Amino acid sequence: MIVVIDEDTRRREISEAILAKLRFAVAPFASAEQAISAMRGLLPEAVVAREDAAATIREHLSSDRSGRTIPLLAVTDDLAAPEALVEALRKLLRANS
């Protein structure tokens, strides 16, 4: 499961659609605060968040069941294209597996 955090509804829905097409389960949130409270029970494979939310969430990232820190992809404007987002997420997941 991938947690997606973006306060912009349109961008969040686009990210969710892209990841769902790649067969990821997606848990979308409008704010880092919403995601933080929900993530205690979710234990996602990764978190995808805009830079502002990434700074907040980084302080609260927990570990998964194996003790591994959950990877975080901070989305910048250069990752706005779907292909760039997918490639960055794949690299992040490969590096943390």
C-alpha positions as CSV (number, residue, x, y, z in Angstrom):
1,M,0.0,0.0,0.0
2,I,1.2,3.5,-0.9
3,V,0.0,6.5,1.2
4,V,-0.5,9.6,-1.0
5,I,-0.6,13.0,0.7
6,D,-1.6,16.1,-1.3
7,E,-4.0,18.9,-0.3
8,D,-4.8,19.5,-3.9
9,T,-7.7,17.2,-4.7
10,R,-6.9,17.0,-8.4
11,R,-3.2,16.1,-7.9
12,R,-4.1,13.6,-5.2
13,E,-6.6,11.9,-7.5
14,I,-4.1,11.8,-10.4
15,S,-1.5,10.2,-8.2
16,E,-4.0,7.7,-6.9
17,A,-5.1,6.8,-10.4
18,I,-1.6,6.3,-11.6
19,L,-0.6,4.1,-8.7
20,A,-3.9,2.1,-8.9
21,K,-3.2,1.3,-12.5
22,L,0.2,-0.1,-11.4
23,R,-1.8,-2.3,-9.0
24,F,-0.8,-0.6,-5.8
25,A,-3.4,-0.2,-3.1
26,V,-3.5,3.5,-2.3
27,A,-4.6,5.4,0.8
28,P,-5.1,9.1,-0.1
29,F,-5.0,11.9,2.4
30,A,-5.5,15.7,2.1
31,S,-3.0,16.5,4.9
32,A,0.0,15.1,6.7
33,E,-1.9,15.2,10.0
34,Q,-4.7,13.0,8.6
35,A,-2.1,10.5,7.3
36,I,-0.1,10.4,10.5
37,S,-3.0,9.3,12.6
38,A,-4.1,6.7,10.0
39,M,-0.7,5.3,9.3
40,R,-0.3,3.8,12.7
41,G,-2.6,1.0,11.5
42,L,-1.8,1.0,7.8
43,L,2.0,0.3,7.7
44,P,2.4,1.3,4.1
45,E,5.2,0.3,1.7
46,A,5.9,3.9,1.0
47,V,4.6,7.5,1.4
48,V,4.3,9.9,-1.5
49,A,3.8,13.5,-0.5
50,R,4.3,17.0,-1.7
51,E,7.4,18.7,-0.3
52,D,5.6,20.7,2.4
53,A,3.8,17.6,3.7
54,A,6.9,15.5,3.4
55,A,8.7,17.7,5.8
56,T,6.0,17.2,8.4
57,I,5.5,13.5,7.8
58,R,9.3,12.7,7.9
59,E,9.3,13.4,11.6
60,H,6.5,10.9,12.3
61,L,7.4,8.1,9.9
62,S,7.2,4.8,11.7
63,S,8.8,1.5,10.9
64,D,7.1,-1.4,9.3
65,R,6.8,-4.8,11.0
66,S,10.4,-5.7,10.2
67,G,11.8,-2.5,11.8
68,R,12.5,-0.9,8.4
69,T,11.8,2.8,8.1
70,I,8.9,3.5,5.7
71,P,10.4,5.2,2.6
72,L,9.2,8.7,1.7
73,L,9.1,10.2,-1.8
74,A,8.9,14.0,-1.7
75,V,7.1,15.1,-4.8
76,T,8.6,18.1,-6.5
77,D,7.5,19.9,-9.7
78,D,10.0,17.8,-11.7
79,L,8.0,14.7,-10.6
80,A,4.7,16.2,-11.9
81,A,4.7,14.0,-15.0
82,P,3.2,10.6,-14.4
83,E,6.2,8.7,-15.8
84,A,8.6,10.6,-13.6
85,L,6.5,9.9,-10.5
86,V,6.3,6.2,-11.3
87,E,10.0,5.9,-12.0
88,A,11.0,7.7,-8.8
89,L,8.6,5.5,-6.8
90,R,10.0,2.3,-8.4
91,K,13.6,3.5,-7.6
92,L,12.6,4.3,-4.0
93,L,11.0,0.9,-3.5
94,R,13.9,-1.0,-5.1
95,A,16.4,0.9,-2.9
96,N,14.5,0.0,0.2
97,S,13.7,-3.6,-0.5
